[in-house]
Amino acid sequence: MLDVHTHILPAAVPGPPSEAARRAGWPVVERDGDRRRVLQDETLVRTLTPPGWDAGARLAEMDAAGVGGQVLMPIPFTFLYEADPAVTDRLAREQNDAIAQLCAAEPERFTGLGTVALQDTGRAVAELRRVMGPLGLAGVEIGTHAAGTPLHAPRLAPFFAAAEELGAAVFVHPASPLAPGRTAHSGLAFGLARPVETTLATGSFVHGGLLVRHPRLRVCLAHGGGCTAMIAGRWQHGWERLPRPDALAAESPRELLGRMWADTLTYDPDALGLAARVFGPGRLVLGTDYPFTAAERPPGATVARAVRDGVLPGHDAGWPSALARNAHCFLTGAS
C-alpha cells in the first residue's frame, strides 16, 4: 500500500533564523512531553505526535498499518506564501533538504515532494530545479493560490512551464482559504474551506488553460478533488453552450479532468465513486492525510467500503496494488 498524501515537519528543520522570520510564520517547535507543539508567531497551529517529525516512529506505525510506502510532503501551513519571499525560500530549502535526507535513508519506503516560494516565480523555479536535480525528489506540493494569486495567473506561468519541463509531480493542497469568513466559520475550515479551495485551483487548471498550455504537466488534487466531481457536469455543460474562440478552451472539461489525478480522501464511498467516474479509476491514488487526527484510519478504509458496496466497479481485493500503480504513474510519469 502506497500512501501519496502524508505530511511531515522533520526534526532536522531548524527554528527561525531571525525574529523577522519568526514573525513571518517560520514554525517554532516546543516539546510537550512525547509530543511537539508547533507555533507560528506565538499562535499554536498544530500538536504533533512523534510520526509528525520522526522517521523511526513513522515507519513503526506504517508497518503496523500495512503501509509499504509513503510520499512525504510539508505541512501546508509552512507554505508562507504571504511572507517575505526570502524567508519563504529559506524555509522551503530547509524542509526540502530534510525530506530528501529522510528519503535517501529509506528509499524503499519514502518518496518526497518539496515546497517552493510560489509567490516569487524566480525563486520557485530555482528551487524546483534543485528539488528535481541534486535533491532527487519526485516533485513539489503547492497551495491552491499564491497569496491570493490564482494558479493560472500569467506571472506563475514560468513555474508550471518548468514543472512540465522537469517532469515534476505537482500535488495541490489547500492552505489559506480566500474567504475565511464565508468558508471557515463555525469550524468549517476542514469541511468546506479546503474542498472549495481545491475546486478553485482545479478551475485554474481546467478553465484557466494550464493543462492546455502544459499538456505533459502531472497534477494530483488533494481530498478527492474537493467539490470538482460534483460540479463537473456543470463545467461541461457551460463549455458546450458558450462560444469558444480561445485555443485554451479547445479541450473539454471532461477531457482535461481525465488527465489529472485525485487522492481517495473523501471519507465517503459514494463521493469516491463519483470521483472515480470523473477522473477515471486509473487516476485515483491512495491518500490519508497521515499523521494528523483527521487522517483516514485504517488507510484505504473508504476505498475498501466502496469496493465492498460495488461503488468502484472493476476493483477487487487487488485495489491497493492498483492504486499504487496509479501513484507510480503520477510520481514518475511512467505509463
C-alpha positions in Angstrom: 0.0 0.0 0.0 1.4 3.4 -1.0 0.0 6.5 0.7 0.5 9.6 -1.5 -0.9 12.1 0.9 1.1 12.4 4.1 2.8 15.3 5.9 5.9 15.8 8.0 7.9 18.6 9.7 11.2 16.8 10.0 13.2 17.3 13.3 16.2 18.4 11.2 14.3 21.6 10.2 15.8 24.4 12.4 14.0 27.1 14.2 13.6 30.6 12.9 16.9 32.2 11.9 15.7 35.6 12.9 13.0 37.5 14.7 11.7 38.6 11.4 11.4 35.0 10.2 9.6 34.1 13.4 7.1 36.9 12.9 6.6 35.8 9.3 5.4 32.4 10.4 8.6 30.2 10.4 7.5 27.4 12.8 8.7 27.3 16.4 8.6 23.8 17.8 8.3 23.3 21.6 8.5 20.0 23.5 5.3 18.9 25.3 6.0 15.5 26.8 6.1 13.0 24.0 4.5 15.5 21.6 5.6 18.7 19.9 3.7 22.0 19.9 4.1 24.0 16.7 3.6 27.7 16.9 3.6 30.4 14.2 4.1 33.9 15.5 3.2 32.7 19.0 0.0 31.0 17.9 -0.4 27.3 18.3 -1.2 25.8 14.9 -0.6 22.1 15.4 0.4 19.5 18.1 2.4 16.7 16.5 2.8 13.1 17.7 6.2 11.5 17.0 5.5 10.4 13.5 5.0 14.0 12.6 8.7 14.6 12.9 10.5 11.3 13.5 11.0 8.8 10.7 11.5 5.8 13.0 8.2 6.4 14.7 6.5 6.8 11.4 8.0 3.6 10.0 6.8 1.7 13.0 3.2 2.9 12.5 3.4 2.2 8.8 4.4 -1.4 9.5 1.6 -1.8 12.0 -0.9 -0.5 9.4 0.4 -2.5 6.5 1.6 0.6 4.6 4.6 -0.2 2.4 5.4 3.4 1.3 4.6 7.0 1.9 5.0 10.2 0.0 6.4 12.8 2.4 5.4 16.4 1.9 5.5 19.6 4.0 2.6 20.7 6.2 0.7 23.3 4.3 0.9 26.0 7.0 4.6 26.1 6.2 4.0 27.4 2.6 4.3 31.0 3.9 3.3 32.5 0.5 2.3 35.7 2.3 5.7 36.2 3.8 8.9 37.9 2.6 9.9 35.6 -0.3 13.5 35.3 1.1 12.1 33.8 4.3 9.8 31.5 2.5 12.5 30.3 0.2 14.9 29.7 3.1 12.3 27.6 4.9 11.5 25.7 1.8 15.1 24.8 1.3 15.5 23.6 4.9 12.4 21.5 4.6 13.4 20.1 1.2 16.8 19.2 2.4 15.4 17.4 5.4 12.8 15.5 3.4 15.4 14.5 0.9 17.6 13.1 3.7 14.8 11.0 5.0 14.0 9.6 1.6 17.7 8.9 0.9 17.9 6.9 4.2 14.8 4.9 3.4 14.4 4.9 -0.4 12.2 1.8 -0.5 9.7 3.4 2.0 9.7 7.1 1.3 9.3 9.3 -1.7 9.5 13.1 -1.2 7.7 16.2 -2.5 9.2 19.6 -1.7 7.9 23.1 -1.4 8.8 26.4 -3.1 8.2 30.1 -2.6 5.4 30.2 -5.1 4.8 34.0 -4.6 8.2 34.6 -6.2 8.4 32.8 -9.5 12.1 33.2 -9.9 12.9 31.7 -6.6 10.2 29.0 -7.1 11.7 27.9 -10.4 15.2 27.9 -9.0 14.2 25.7 -6.0 12.2 23.4 -8.2 15.3 22.7 -10.3 17.2 21.9 -7.1 14.4 19.7 -5.9 14.3 17.7 -9.2 18.1 17.8 -9.5 20.5 17.4 -6.6 17.8 16.5 -4.1 16.2 13.8 -6.2 12.7 14.4 -5.0 9.7 13.5 -7.2 8.2 17.0 -7.4 6.5 19.6 -5.2 3.5 20.3 -3.1 1.9 23.7 -3.8 -1.1 25.6 -2.4 -4.3 26.4 -4.2 -3.3 30.0 -4.7 -0.2 32.1 -4.2 -1.2 34.7 -1.6 -4.4 35.4 -3.5 -2.9 35.0 -7.0 -4.8 32.2 -8.8 -2.6 29.4 -10.2 -3.5 30.3 -13.9 -2.2 33.9 -13.5 0.4 34.8 -16.1 3.1 35.6 -13.6 3.1 31.9 -12.4 3.4 30.6 -15.9 7.2 30.1 -15.7 6.8 27.8 -12.7 4.4 25.5 -14.4 6.5 25.5 -17.6 9.5 24.4 -15.5 7.4 21.7 -13.8 6.4 20.3 -17.2 10.0 20.5 -18.5 11.4 18.8 -15.5 8.7 16.1 -15.2 7.8 17.2 -11.7 4.8 15.7 -9.9 2.7 18.6 -8.6 0.4 17.8 -5.6 -2.1 20.6 -5.0 -3.2 21.1 -1.3 -5.3 23.8 0.2 -3.9 26.1 2.8 -5.2 29.6 3.4 -8.8 30.0 2.3 -9.5 33.1 0.3 -12.8 33.9 2.1 -12.5 32.5 5.6 -15.4 34.5 6.9 -17.6 32.6 4.4 -15.9 29.2 4.2 -14.1 28.6 7.5 -16.5 29.9 10.1 -18.0 27.6 12.8 -15.3 25.1 12.4 -15.8 24.7 8.6 -12.2 25.1 7.5 -11.8 21.3 7.3 -15.2 20.5 5.8 -15.8 23.5 3.5 -12.9 25.9 3.0 -10.4 23.3 2.0 -12.6 21.4 -0.6 -13.7 24.8 -2.0 -10.1 25.9 -2.3 -9.1 22.7 -4.1 -12.1 23.2 -6.5 -11.0 26.7 -7.3 -7.5 25.5 -8.1 -8.9 22.8 -10.3 -10.7 25.6 -12.2 -7.4 27.2 -12.9 -6.0 24.0 -14.4 -9.2 23.3 -16.4 -10.6 26.7 -17.3 -7.5 28.8 -16.8 -5.7 27.0 -19.5 -2.9 25.4 -17.5 -3.5 21.9 -18.8 -3.8 23.0 -22.4 -0.7 25.1 -22.2 1.2 22.4 -20.5 -0.1 19.0 -21.7 2.6 17.0 -20.0 2.0 18.5 -16.6 1.2 15.9 -13.9 -1.1 17.2 -11.2 -2.8 15.4 -8.3 -5.6 17.0 -6.3 -5.9 16.6 -2.6 -9.2 15.4 -0.9 -10.7 13.7 -3.9 -10.5 16.9 -5.9 -12.7 18.8 -3.4 -16.1 19.6 -4.9 -14.9 19.1 -8.5 -16.6 15.8 -9.2 -20.0 17.1 -8.1 -19.9 20.1 -10.5 -18.0 18.6 -13.4 -21.3 18.3 -15.3 -21.9 22.0 -14.9 -18.4 22.7 -16.2 -19.0 20.5 -19.2 -22.4 22.0 -20.0 -21.1 25.5 -19.7 -18.3 24.7 -22.1 -20.6 23.1 -24.6 -23.1 26.1 -24.8 -20.7 29.0 -24.7 -18.6 30.3 -27.7 -15.0 29.1 -27.6 -12.8 31.4 -29.6 -9.8 30.8 -27.4 -7.5 27.9 -28.1 -7.2 27.4 -24.4 -10.8 26.1 -24.5 -10.1 23.6 -27.2 -10.4 20.6 -24.9 -13.5 20.0 -22.9 -13.5 20.0 -19.1 -14.3 16.2 -19.1 -11.2 15.6 -21.2 -9.0 17.8 -19.0 -10.2 16.3 -15.7 -9.4 12.9 -17.1 -5.8 14.0 -17.3 -5.5 14.8 -13.6 -5.1 12.6 -10.5 -7.0 12.8 -7.3 -6.4 11.2 -3.9 -9.1 9.0 -2.3 -9.5 11.1 0.9 -13.3 11.7 0.6 -14.3 9.8 3.7 -17.4 8.7 1.7 -17.7 5.8 -0.7 -20.3 7.5 -2.9 -18.2 10.6 -3.2 -15.2 8.4 -4.1 -17.3 6.6 -6.7 -18.2 9.9 -8.3 -14.5 11.0 -8.3 -13.6 7.7 -10.0 -16.2 8.3 -12.7 -15.0 11.9 -13.3 -11.2 11.5 -13.1 -11.2 7.8 -14.0 -10.3 4.8 -11.8 -6.8 4.8 -13.2 -6.3 8.3 -11.8 -7.1 7.7 -8.2 -4.3 7.4 -5.7 -4.5 6.4 -2.0 -4.3 9.4 0.4 -4.8 9.6 4.1 -3.6 13.0 5.5 -1.4 11.0 7.9 -0.3 11.6 10.7 -3.0 14.1 11.8 -6.2 13.5 13.7 -8.2 13.8 10.5 -6.2 11.0 8.9 -8.2 8.1 7.5 -7.7 5.1 9.7 -7.2 2.4 8.7 -5.6 3.6 5.5 -7.8 2.9 2.5 -10.9 2.4 4.6 -13.1 4.4 2.2 -11.8 2.5 -0.8 -12.4 -0.8 0.8 -16.0 0.2 1.6 -16.5 1.5 -2.0 -15.2 -1.8 -3.4 -17.4 -3.9 -1.0 -20.5 -1.8 -1.9 -19.9 -2.0 -5.6 -19.3 1.7 -5.9 -15.9 1.1 -7.6 -16.8 -1.5 -10.2 -14.0 -3.5 -11.6 -11.9 -3.3 -8.4 -11.3 -6.3 -6.3 -9.1 -7.3 -3.5 -6.2 -6.1 -5.5 -7.1 -2.4 -5.1 -4.0 -1.5 -3.0 -1.8 -2.6 -5.9 -4.0 -0.8 -8.5 -3.8 2.4 -6.6 0.0 2.0 -6.1 0.4 1.6 -9.9 -1.6 4.8 -10.4 0.6 6.6 -7.8 3.7 5.4 -9.6 2.4 6.9 -12.9 1.7 10.2 -11.1 5.1 10.4 -9.4 7.3 9.2 -12.2 5.3 9.8 -15.4 5.5 6.1 -16.3 2.6 4.9 -18.4 
